[in-house]
Amino acid sequence: MDYRIKQVTTVLSEIGIKRAYYHCQKCGKGLIPKDKDLDLENTSFSPGVRRMMARVGAKESFEDGRSDLKELADVVVTIKEVERTSEAIGGQIEVTAVREREQVMEGKVIPFLPAVPKLYITIDGTGVPAVPCETEGRKGKDETGIAKTREAKLGAIFTQTKVNEEGFAVRDEDSTTYVGAIETAEEFGPRIYTEAVRRGLNRAQKVILLGDGAVWIRGIGEDHFPEAVQIVDLYHALEHLSGLGKMFYGPTGSIVSRWIETQSVELKEGDYRKGHCLHETVEASEKIHSGGD
């Protein structure tokens, strides 16, 4: 029919692209083949700019991402454009990820990777601030009972082949990969399992699952990593230890402070079997729960 100019924002500058426009008399629709060839359908941003927008949008707020693009690359976009582009590319990535998870869960994908001595799988959850429409109908933890956050489930997988001079495990440099999503534990289980398979789960000599002791994390371990050694990570182990001490010796005072400090030092040093005081406390706990003195 004719040629039309489209203004496109590229990594280097704004450019005008001349494209041929065709019209189908039979179906009544228009077509610009060059837009499809250049991956510019329904957008005025080049693929390179869209990748940059998605990257900053995934790592920081959309407003900060817009500012960084202007400061670092002199690419001028709006906050809304960063948001829309990030979400669109994120949706495309998730479609591919879902397909991969389905294939892994069906046993169709088993990467052949070099064997690793130890593969660590860490899982946790954290609250992410959300707008009211995203928390509608959800119960909050404060006195208002209104939820202000959604729980994002996160996972990190890394390998370990060395120990330090003191004999403690050292994470292999640049070996960590991550997954995360706001979804149920039932949905997150296949996600973290798929990443573990991709990282060599089936070739690992030992698999260690690190968590905070939450029921949903233990459930994922039992469902997807039944052979893994489940360990409460040090941060939460110390937190549980502190709670145990306060339960028996009171929330404050020199006795509970001294007990927590002593047991914490031994736990950090790996001497969790050393403290007789801890064993006595656990035995006392069992007596209380069984109706003893």
N, C-alpha and C positions, 0 to 999 in steps of 0.2 A: 504493500500500500504506500508506505513512505518510510523515511528514516527519522528516528527520534533520538534526542540527546538526553542522557541521564547523568545527573551530577552524582558522583560517587566519592566518598571519603576513603582514601587509602592510607596506608602507613606513612607514605611520604608526602602526600598532598591531596588537595581536592582536584579531581579531574572530570572532564566531560567525556562520556562514551557514546559514540554514534552507533545506534543499533537499527537493524531492519525490522519493521513491524509488518506482520502478516495478519490477514483476516480471512476466516473460513466462512464462506457464504452459506455452506450447508448447515453448520452447527451454530453459526453466529458468534463465535468466540475469537478473540484476538490472541496472537502468539508472538513472542520475541525470543527466538532460539538463543540469541547471544547471551541473554540474561542467565539462561540455564547453563550454558557452556562456561560462563565466568562465575557461577555460583552467586548470582546477584538477584535472584528472583525474590520479589517482595521485600527488598532491602536496598538501602543506599550506602551500605558499608561493605567494604571489601572483606573477603574471608580473613585476611590478616588482622584487620581492625577488630573484627568480631571475636577473634581468638584473644586479642589483647583485652577487650571489654569483658569477656567471660572470665579471664584469669584474674583481673583485679576485682571483679564482682564476686568471685568465689572466696577471695582472701580477705576482703575488707568491706566496709559499708559501700553502698553504691555511690554515695556522695564523695567519699574519699577516693574511690576508684576513678570517678570523673575527674577529680582534681589531679590525681597522679598521671592520668593520660595526658592532660594538658601540660603539666609540668615536665614530664619526662619525654614525651613524644610529640608535643604540640598538636595532639589530636583533640579536637573540640567536639564533645558530645554532651547530651543532657543526662541528668541522673536517671530519668525514666528509660532512656535508651540503653544505659548500662544494665538496668534491671531487666528489661525485656530480653535483651540479647543474652545475658547470663542465664536466665531461666530457660530460654529456648534451647541453647546449647546443652544446658544441664539435662533437659528433657530428652534430647537426642542421645546423650551419653547413657542415660538410664535405660532407654530402649535397648541399646546394645548390651548393657549390663544384665538386664532381665533375661535376654536371650542366652547369654553366657551362663547365668545361674541355672537356667532350665537344663542346659546341656550337661553341666557339671553334676547336677542332682540326679540326672538320668544315667550318669556314668559314661557319657559319650566323650568327655574331655578329660584326659589324664596326662598332663604335661610330663615329659621325660626330662627331668632336671638332675643335676649332680646331687648326690646324697649330702645332707647337712647333718652335723652331729645333733644340734638342738634347734628346734623351731619354737619360738615363743609367740603365743597368741594372747593379746591383752584386750579386755573388754571393759567398758565403763559407760555410764550415762551422765549427762549433765543438762541442766535446764537452760533453754534458749529463750530469751525474751521474744514474745510474739504479740501481734496486734489482736484486739478483742475477737475479731471474726475467726481467728485461728484457734482460740481457746474456748469458744462458746460451748457450754454444756459440760465443761471439764471442771473438776473440783480442785480448788487451790489449797495451799498449806497454811496460809495466814488466817487471821481472825475473820476476814471478810468472806473466806471460802471461795473467792473468785480466782481462778487460775490466771496467772500472768505470763507463764512460760509453757513451753512444750519440751518434753525430754528428747534430746538427741542421743541416739545410741552410737557409740564410737568404738572402733577397733583398730589396733595397730599390730602388725606382724613383723617380727625381725628374727634374725639368726644369731647364734652365739657359738663361736669356735675357740675362744680364748678366755683365760682368767687373768686377773691382775696379780701383783706381787703378794697380795694377802690371800689369794685363792678365791676371790669373789668373781662371779660371772661378769663378763664385759660384752656389751652389745656390739656386734660387728658394725663397723662404720658404713654408713650409707646403705644399710640393709633394711630399713624400716619403710613399710608401705601402709597406707591408711584406707579405711572405709568408714562411712558414717551416713546416717539417715534418721529422719524423724519417722519412726515406724514401730510396730509392735515387736516384741522379742521373737515371736514366731516368724516374722518377716525378716528380721535381722539375722537370724541363725543361718539361713542359706547364703546371705550376703557375705558374712565373715567366713563361712565354710568355703565358698567359692574362691575367695582371695587366698585362703590357706592352701587350697589345692593348687592354685596358680603359682604359689610360692614354694611348692614342693612338699606338701603335707604327706603325700604317699611315699616319699623317699626320705623322710626325716627319721633319724635313729631314735630320737626322743622328742615328744611334744609336751610343752608346758603351757597351761592355761592360767593366766594371771587375772584376778578380779578382786572385787571388794567383799566377796562373800554373799552378794545378793542372790536371792532365789532364782531370778530370771537368768542370771549369768551361769549359775550352776546347771540350770535346765538346758541351756545351749550347749554346755560342755557334755552333759550326759547324752543329748540327742545327736550331736555332730562330732564330738571329740571324745568318745568313750574311753579311749586308751590314753588320753592325756593325763598328766600329773596336774591336779588342780591346786593352786597356791594362792593364798590371800596376799596381795602385794603389801610391801613393807609399810607404806603410808597408812593403809587401812588396818593392817595388823596392829600398828601402834595405837591407832584410834580405838580399836576394839579393846586393846590391853588397858588403855586409860579408862574406858568405860567400866571394865571389869573391876579395876582397882577402886574406883569411886563407888561402885555398888557395894563393895564389902567394907571399905574403910571410911566411907563418907566422901562427900564432894570436895571438901577442903581439909587442910590441916597438914602438919609435918609428916605424919605417918603415911598418908596416901601419896604425898609428893615424893617421899623417899622411895616408897615401893615402886611407883611408876617409873622414876628415874633409873632405879637399879635394873628393873626388868627391861626397860627400853634399851639400855646400854647392852645388855646381854643379847637381846633379840637382834639388834643391829649388828652385833659381832657374830651372829649365827649360833650363839650358845643358848638356844631356846630350851634345851633340856637341862641346863645347868641350875636354874633357880629353884631350890626346894620350896621357897615361899610361894612360887607360882603353882607348883604341884599341890601344895597344901590348900591353896585358895580354890583350885579346881575341885579337889576332893570335898571341900566344905560346900561348894556349890552343889555338888551331886547329892550331899546329905540333905541340904535344904529342900531341893526339888523332890527328894524321896520322902520327905516328912521327918527327917532326923533333926537333932538339935542344931 
